[in-house]
């Protein structure tokens, strides 16, 4: 069965590349904050949580997978094709494809000019305005001193080939500028984005992040419609992918988190409910958590759909249940982890029987009250037993051809 799965995965990968795809804290878990960024289309209302199906934790890898619901509610949402059917599916699904806040989906720089950059100075210039632009990053870009580089709206950041690397800095997908910080005396803290325009419509793909002195990718300050796909994250100083401070409509897919510590934070802190409640809709699917530690993700106030991820050798927990969280987890495979879930003041999580958890991992503690993703989009999960071969074959940088716009 494993040999057959590998063959199917490799065949699907070859076909995808040939066709050219579509456009240190540890167990004590700490919070982080962030800011920075340029401007773009206006924000608007988001969807709310809904009651999920009842569920019980699984203690061993014995459950048979079940198919998730289809349909879209709450707005004219369309997620495109399902996520199943082979390694390295390059299509966008999940919350980044949801029609809301003035955008029908996430297209990045599609339709704009295509530029190739090989230096930090060229990269800064390519990201400095809101014009649609596909920024192809070639080789290793070494940071210029600042820990974070702001990414403005309507951009696709696409690594060329298998070795495109961001070394010594990260990307801040944010509309909060230094001028705004000076005029307000701090980062964005209001319940609405008054006085500035959030960043939107950003795609980050096929990059390897190393030596990040802060976050590798930070999505704060009401930014929306962001797709983070097929990247490799090595351990950095803070988070690998953090989404917080009122941001919304994000998909994090097919990434490889290798020995990262604070992998993915969703929600700023326990006191940020006025800004985060009703926002922070994020889909996490087909990611490889490879001997990473915690936060896969760690959720406060947000709506996290966590499906078809492979967690192997986690130092701590997979999903952290924080204040005000609403989580739906299905079709994941966990082995040799400390725990499937951990409690940080939240309770609402639906952990379906389609998740497979080995006997070495403490089972999930779930109340079955997480939100129902089918109110927003349709998805077709892969069987959980295929995830340990499917995801490592297709996740991370270097899998895509580098020609996807």
C-alpha positions in Angstrom: 0.0 0.0 0.0 2.8 2.4 0.9 4.6 1.6 -2.4 1.4 2.3 -4.3 0.9 5.6 -2.5 4.4 6.7 -3.2 4.0 5.9 -6.9 0.7 7.9 -7.1 2.3 10.8 -5.3 5.3 10.9 -7.6 3.1 10.6 -10.7 0.9 13.5 -9.6 4.0 15.6 -8.8 5.5 15.0 -12.3 2.3 15.8 -14.0 1.9 19.0 -12.0 5.4 20.2 -12.8 5.1 19.3 -16.5 1.9 21.2 -16.9 2.9 24.3 -14.9 0.7 24.8 -11.9 -1.8 27.6 -11.4 -1.5 30.9 -10.8 13.1 30.3 21.8 10.3 29.6 24.1 9.6 25.9 24.5 6.9 24.1 26.5 5.9 27.3 28.3 4.4 28.8 25.0 4.7 32.6 24.9 3.1 35.3 22.8 4.6 37.6 20.2 3.5 40.8 18.5 4.3 42.6 15.2 3.6 45.5 12.9 4.7 47.2 9.7 3.4 47.4 6.1 1.9 49.3 3.1 -1.7 49.8 1.8 -4.4 48.4 -0.5 -8.1 47.6 -0.9 -10.5 48.3 1.9 -11.5 45.9 4.7 -15.0 44.7 5.5 -17.0 42.2 7.5 -16.1 38.6 8.1 -18.0 35.5 8.9 -18.6 34.0 12.3 -18.2 30.6 13.9 -20.8 27.9 13.8 -21.5 24.8 15.7 -19.5 21.8 14.7 -20.2 18.1 14.9 -19.5 16.2 18.1 -16.2 14.4 18.3 -14.0 12.3 20.5 -10.2 12.1 20.7 -8.5 9.1 19.1 -5.7 7.5 21.0 -4.3 5.2 18.3 -4.0 5.2 14.6 -7.0 3.0 14.1 -9.8 5.3 12.9 -11.0 5.2 9.4 -11.1 8.6 7.5 -14.4 10.3 6.9 -15.2 12.8 4.1 -15.8 16.4 5.1 -18.9 18.3 4.1 -19.3 20.3 1.0 -21.1 23.5 0.3 -20.5 27.2 0.9 -22.4 29.5 3.2 -22.2 33.0 4.6 -21.3 34.5 1.2 -20.5 33.7 -2.4 -17.4 31.7 -1.6 -15.7 29.3 -3.8 -12.6 27.3 -2.8 -11.8 25.7 -6.2 -10.8 22.1 -6.4 -10.4 19.8 -3.5 -7.1 19.3 -1.8 -6.8 15.5 -2.4 -5.5 13.5 -5.3 -1.7 13.7 -5.1 1.4 15.4 -3.9 1.9 19.2 -4.3 -1.5 20.3 -5.4 -0.9 23.8 -6.5 -4.5 25.1 -6.4 -5.7 27.5 -3.8 -8.4 26.3 -1.5 -9.6 27.5 1.9 -10.1 30.9 3.5 -7.7 32.8 1.2 -10.2 31.9 -1.7 -13.2 33.2 0.2 -15.2 36.1 -1.2 -15.1 38.9 1.4 -13.7 42.3 2.2 -13.9 43.5 -1.4 -11.9 40.6 -2.9 -13.3 37.5 -4.5 -10.2 35.4 -4.0 -6.4 35.8 -3.7 -4.5 36.3 -7.0 -1.4 38.2 -5.8 0.5 39.9 -8.6 -1.2 38.0 -11.4 -1.7 40.2 -14.5 1.0 42.6 -13.4 4.6 42.9 -14.5 7.0 40.0 -13.8 10.4 40.9 -12.3 13.3 38.8 -11.2 15.4 40.0 -8.2 18.8 38.8 -7.0 19.6 41.4 -4.3 18.0 42.8 -1.2 17.9 46.3 -2.7 16.0 45.0 -5.7 13.6 43.1 -3.5 12.8 46.2 -1.4 12.1 48.2 -4.6 9.9 45.5 -6.0 7.7 45.4 -2.9 7.5 49.1 -2.3 4.1 49.9 -3.9 0.7 48.4 -4.4 0.9 47.8 -8.2 0.3 44.1 -9.2 3.6 42.4 -9.6 5.1 38.9 -9.7 8.4 39.1 -7.9 10.6 36.1 -8.8 13.4 35.6 -6.2 16.5 34.0 -7.5 19.3 32.6 -5.4 19.9 33.7 -1.8 18.8 37.2 -0.6 20.7 38.2 2.5 19.0 40.8 4.8 20.0 44.5 4.8 19.8 45.0 8.6 16.1 45.3 9.3 14.6 42.1 10.8 11.4 42.5 8.7 10.7 43.7 5.1 7.3 45.1 4.4 5.2 43.5 1.7 2.6 45.7 0.1 -0.6 44.7 -1.7 -1.1 42.7 -5.0 2.2 40.8 -4.9 3.3 37.3 -5.6 6.7 36.4 -4.1 7.9 33.3 -5.9 11.1 31.5 -5.5 12.9 30.4 -8.7 14.0 26.8 -8.7 14.9 24.8 -5.6 17.3 27.1 -3.8 15.6 30.5 -3.5 16.4 31.5 0.1 15.5 34.4 2.4 18.4 34.7 4.8 18.4 36.9 7.9 15.1 38.6 7.6 11.4 38.0 7.2 8.3 39.4 5.5 5.8 41.7 7.2 2.6 41.6 5.3 1.1 44.7 7.0 -0.3 48.1 6.3 1.1 49.6 9.5 3.9 52.1 8.6 6.6 53.8 10.6 4.8 57.1 10.1 1.6 55.7 11.7 3.6 54.2 14.5 5.2 57.6 15.2 1.8 59.4 15.1 0.0 57.0 17.4 2.8 56.0 19.7 2.7 52.3 18.9 1.5 49.5 16.7 -2.1 49.0 15.4 -4.3 48.5 18.5 -7.7 49.9 17.4 -10.7 47.6 16.8 -10.9 48.8 13.2 -8.2 49.9 10.7 -8.9 53.6 11.1 -6.5 56.0 9.3 -4.8 53.5 7.1 -5.5 50.9 4.4 -4.6 47.2 5.2 -2.5 45.2 2.8 -4.3 42.5 0.8 -3.9 40.0 -2.0 -0.4 38.6 -1.3 1.0 35.2 -2.3 4.3 33.8 -0.9 5.6 30.6 -2.5 8.6 28.3 -3.0 11.0 30.1 -0.6 13.3 28.8 2.1 13.5 31.0 5.2 16.7 30.7 7.4 18.2 32.7 10.3 15.1 34.9 10.8 15.8 37.3 13.6 12.1 37.9 14.2 9.1 36.2 12.4 9.7 34.6 9.0 6.2 35.7 7.8 4.1 38.1 9.9 0.5 38.9 8.8 -0.9 41.6 11.2 -2.9 44.8 11.3 -6.1 43.7 9.4 -4.2 42.4 6.3 -6.4 40.0 4.4 -6.4 37.5 1.5 -2.9 36.0 1.9 -1.7 32.6 0.7 1.5 31.1 2.1 2.3 28.0 0.1 5.1 25.5 -0.6 7.8 27.2 1.6 10.4 25.7 3.9 10.8 27.3 7.3 14.0 26.5 9.3 14.2 27.5 13.0 14.2 31.3 13.6 14.2 33.6 16.6 10.4 33.9 16.8 7.4 32.6 14.8 7.5 31.0 11.4 4.0 32.1 10.2 2.1 34.5 12.6 -1.4 35.8 11.8 -2.8 38.4 14.3 -4.2 41.8 15.1 -7.4 41.6 13.0 -6.0 39.9 9.9 -8.3 37.6 7.9 -8.8 35.2 5.0 -5.5 33.3 5.0 -4.4 29.9 3.7 -1.2 28.2 4.8 -0.6 25.1 2.7 2.0 22.6 1.7 4.8 24.1 3.8 7.7 22.3 5.5 8.4 23.4 9.1 11.8 21.9 10.0 12.8 22.0 13.6 10.9 25.2 14.2 9.9 26.3 17.7 7.0 28.7 17.7 5.7 27.5 14.3 2.4 29.3 13.8 0.6 31.8 16.1 -3.0 32.8 15.3 -4.2 35.7 17.5 -2.0 38.3 19.2 -2.7 37.8 23.0 -5.4 37.0 25.5 -6.4 40.7 25.8 -6.8 41.4 22.1 -10.4 40.2 21.7 -11.7 43.6 20.6 -9.5 43.5 17.5 -9.4 39.8 16.8 -12.9 38.5 17.5 -14.8 37.7 14.2 -11.5 37.8 12.2 -8.6 35.5 11.9 -10.1 32.9 9.5 -7.1 30.7 8.5 -6.9 27.3 6.7 -3.8 25.1 7.5 -3.5 22.1 5.2 -1.0 19.6 4.0 1.8 21.1 6.1 4.7 19.0 7.3 5.6 19.6 10.9 9.0 17.9 11.0 10.4 17.6 14.5 9.1 21.1 15.3 8.1 22.1 18.7 4.8 23.9 19.3 2.0 26.1 17.7 0.7 24.0 14.8 -1.2 26.4 15.2 -1.7 28.0 18.6 -5.1 29.8 18.4 -6.7 32.7 20.1 -10.0 34.1 19.0 -9.4 32.7 15.5 -11.2 30.2 13.3 -8.6 27.6 12.3 -9.4 24.8 9.9 -6.5 22.3 10.3 -6.6 19.4 7.9 -4.3 16.8 6.2 -1.2 17.9 8.1 1.6 15.6 9.0 3.1 16.1 12.5 6.2 13.9 13.1 8.3 14.0 16.2 6.9 17.2 17.8 8.7 18.3 20.9 5.4 19.6 22.4 1.8 19.8 21.2 0.2 20.1 17.7 -2.8 22.4 18.2 -3.0 24.9 21.1 -6.5 25.9 22.3 -6.3 29.5 23.4 -8.9 32.0 24.6 -11.9 32.4 22.3 -10.6 29.8 19.8 -12.8 27.9 17.3 -11.0 25.0 15.6 -11.9 22.2 13.2 -9.3 19.5 12.7 -9.7 16.6 10.3 -7.6 14.1 8.3 -4.3 14.9 10.2 -1.7 12.3 11.0 0.3 12.6 14.2 3.2 10.3 15.3 5.8 10.6 18.0 4.5 13.9 19.3 4.1 15.0 22.9 0.4 15.7 22.5 -2.3 16.3 19.9 -3.7 19.3 21.7 -2.8 21.6 24.7 -5.0 23.9 26.7 -4.3 27.6 26.9 -7.7 28.8 28.1 -9.8 27.7 25.1 -12.2 24.8 24.7 -14.0 24.9 21.3 -12.5 22.3 19.0 -13.9 19.7 16.7 -11.5 16.8 16.4 -13.0 14.4 13.9 -12.4 10.6 13.9 -10.6 11.0 10.6 -7.5 12.2 12.4 -5.0 9.4 13.1 -2.9 9.7 16.3 -0.3 7.0 17.3 -0.2 5.5 20.7 3.0 7.5 21.6 1.1 10.8 21.4 -1.3 12.0 24.0 -4.8 12.1 22.4 -6.8 15.3 21.7 -9.0 16.8 24.3 -12.0 18.1 22.3 -15.6 19.3 23.0 -16.9 19.0 19.5 -17.9 22.7 19.4 -15.5 24.0 16.8 -16.8 25.9 13.8 -18.0 24.2 10.6 -15.7 25.1 7.6 -18.4 24.0 5.2 -20.3 27.2 6.0 -17.4 28.9 4.1 -16.1 26.5 1.4 -15.9 22.9 0.2 -12.9 20.7 0.6 -12.0 17.1 -0.2 -9.5 15.7 2.3 -7.0 13.0 1.5 -7.3 9.8 3.7 -5.2 10.4 6.8 -3.3 7.1 6.3 -1.8 8.5 3.1 -0.6 11.7 4.8 2.8 10.4 6.0 3.9 9.7 2.4 1.9 12.3 0.5 2.8 15.4 2.5 6.7 14.9 2.7 6.7 14.2 -1.0 4.9 17.4 -1.9 5.5 19.9 0.9 8.2 22.7 1.1 10.2 24.7 -1.3 11.7 23.2 -4.5 8.6 21.2 -5.4 7.0 23.7 -7.7 8.5 24.5 -11.0 9.0 28.2 -10.2 6.9 29.3 -13.1 3.6 29.6 -11.2 2.2 33.1 -11.3 
